Every structure is written in C-alpha cells, then in structure tokens.
C-alpha cells in the first residue's frame, strides 16, 4: 500500500481563524483574519460593474468551448495594458507575453515552474514576512528558497537597509519575489526612489524580479500602483509579473489572474512563452473562462472601465479611512500604544505590535479574531465596530 504512510497536515492558520469566527456566538464578534475586502456593512459584495458584465455575458456569450492554454486573448491584452500601459517600450519591442492563469496563485505557480525549467539551481528570495503560499509553491516546485528581511513585526518598521544588505548575498540569476504594492502582510511599501534604487542594483547584479501584484489600486490608484512593474519592465531585461483580480474586482472565487513574462528580446520571448505554455498544458490544460471574460469586458469598455475605477477608488478610500480612524482612536485611548504606523501603510493588511498573550486576549475575551502573528485585515473594520475594537486593544495598554 502507498496511501498509508502519511501523517495529517495541520489546519491552514487563516482558515482556522475563519472557522473560529463562524463558531463564535458573541454578537459583537469581529473578523480581522480572512483576507478579503469588506464594505462599510462588513460584506464582500459583488461590484456593480461585475454584475453588468455578467449580464452582458449571459445575453451574448455563444459558447463554452475550450480556451487555448494561454486563455482569453482579449483578457491577456487588457491585463498587459493595465499593468504596463498601452505604450510601454517592452510591449512595442515584442518582449512581453501575458498568459491567463487561475488566480494570482496560478500565475505564481506557472512562473515558479518556468524558473525551474530555465535555471533549476536558482535561489528564490522571499520577503520576511510574506504571503505563506510563496514558500509553499517554492517547495512544491523544488526551488531553493531564502528569506530576506523586510519588516519588523514587533516594532512596525520597514527594513529597507536590511533588505538591501540581504540582496547583496544573492548571486547572478537569482530571482527575488517582490510585492508590487500593498505588501502582504505588512502593508509597508517601497517609495518610488527605493524602487528606482533597487532596479539599478538588480540590473548590476543580474538579479531577476518576480513581482506579485495582487492589490493594484488599493495603495494610491490603478496607474500609480503599477509604477514598479512598469519601471522594472523597462529598465531590466527579464521580469516576471503575477497579477490577480480577486481583490480589485472582488472576484475571489472566479480565479482571474495572469502571469506576464518580459524577456530580453522578442525572439527569446517567443521561445520562453512556448515553454511556459507547455507548463500550463501539463498542470491544468486550459484556464477557467468566466472571471477573465468579465474582466475583459469591463476593461475593454471605456464607460465600464471608468465606473470600475471609481469602485476601486471607493474601496481604497474606505480602507484608508479605517486605517486613519484606528490610529487616531488608539492615540486618544492609549497614547503609548504606538499604532501611528497603521495610517501610513497601504492595502488591507498590517501587523499589530502586540504580544502573543495580548492577541489571545483579544480573541478569547473580546471575540476579535486575527492571525496569531498579529496580522489583521483592516478592511474588517467598520464605523460600527471601530470603537469596540479600539476599546479592546486599548484595554491591553491601560491595565
């Protein structure tokens, strides 16, 4: 027998928090664990533009025939434009290929498999902290992974100098996973000047950026948040970009993502893309259609795209407001708590600089659910629960 030698794998920490939240009977319970956007009513609602696009597809879609391994060509074209802009030099030079993927996770997996094909002994550098699946995918593919210092979760500080020091240990051909904006899970991002400095460093050292951009529009705006991918794709010969529309289209279960490959020449790009597509063929053959078709329709329609951009603006503004309110209320209720950094960060996630005992107190005594690491989803805060949460956190400092 071959199915009798395994031991049980532990529960996923994020799913465990969700399970605890659902089982809790406290009417004041708050979920700051699950990584989805929630509106002012605490709901992960379907965007109006998505509803309109789905209605269009119901009326006009004529077939459910297979897509190609590359996916929906209209979608791939719109993804490229959203990430890089229509007039990007790399696109004009024929150095870019975008392949539809089942979510950003699928994009990262395809990219990792492609790296393994190209340079099996490369090292994949992953930020500490990061999204856990980065490490899981590296292990599954068989890539060697190293962590680089990025953020001090106990002090709430971005470690730029330490990050650059760690990159000094990387060797030519190593690949560095970078969060394009709204770093998951710290919320701490590089400035434009830091991105520029990093690009020069990586070009000099022949390092390859693998940019994971899952929150485009949640930091400063759709085009503003694409600064890193656009700049690096212009200045560096090779770049990988995994992108996701789960958050900015609120289409989590529809798995609309992509992997974008930037090669050093148009000839090499054709060769590289062919190998990437062979990887796709061997994993899932063809990507799912619905989510990509919805995104393609919205981005391909000027009026719908403008309406969608406003919806993203509203989501970004709400999260920023909750960040500001949290920092302000904590400063008033517990002046020495030191949560001012929350208002300066981007996206949905941050770490609360709390001890493990304080985190457990919030969970057990107040039914405020979060990761044991202190990572919280700021979108889980609303104007209805902000005082309950800040009162509970403040009580940890006022005893």
C-alpha angles and dihedrals in degrees: 000000000000101000098065105073102073130102122216117272115231122249118276105260094227093049090046091057090050091050091051091049094051092048093050116102097195107121089213095055117138127201112213093154113073113081103231131110115255127194127226089282091054093252132130094222129186112255117248091235091052090053090051092049092048091052089051091052093048089055100039110026109107105183146027092204119146120279119222119264087263090058131214108000093205090052093048091050092050092047090055092050093048093048102038107014126245096275100045112145094228091056092048089051092053092242096126132083124175121197124191113240137186096262129316088294090061090049092053091048093051090047092049092050089049091052089051090053093048100042115003094185096051121123119235111213114210127188122249107253108027145142104298095230091069090071093039092054093046090054093046092052094043098243121149109243133198129184125232124202112256113148138016105224092191096053100029092236133142109230102212097152092046090049092053090046090055091048087058087071093057119103130220111288095025115135122226121203109218129182107233093211140337094036111228114251107004104043088221114131136187118252119240089256091053092048089052092049091048092051092054090048093049093048092051091049096041092239121157122225119220102193118201108199111176100146106050107165097022097092109044107331142308097279096032092055091054092065096105097047093045095046096044093045088056099043101037127061097221129035137158120204124190112192135183137196095194093104107031092044094032087228097135100151095041092068103218109173141127146204116223120198123201114191131187094251141011092249093053091044091061091050093045093048091053091057092046090053091050087056090052091049092054096047107042105342098216130023123237114267113209103073094043092047090053092049093046092052094049096045092044093055113073095208095045092046091052090050091048092051089055090052090052089048089054092050092048092047093050094052091047089050092052090049091051094046092049092051093045095047093046091050089053098042099038109015093185096049093096102216097140091113090069092073092051097055131086138234131010102309138074138150119243108221094233133133120250088252092054091049091051090049091056090050099043102033101033105022091236102146123207141140117291087240091063094252110149135185105231089199087070088071119091134176086256096057103027094094093046091052097043092046089054094047091045090053088064090063099038101058 
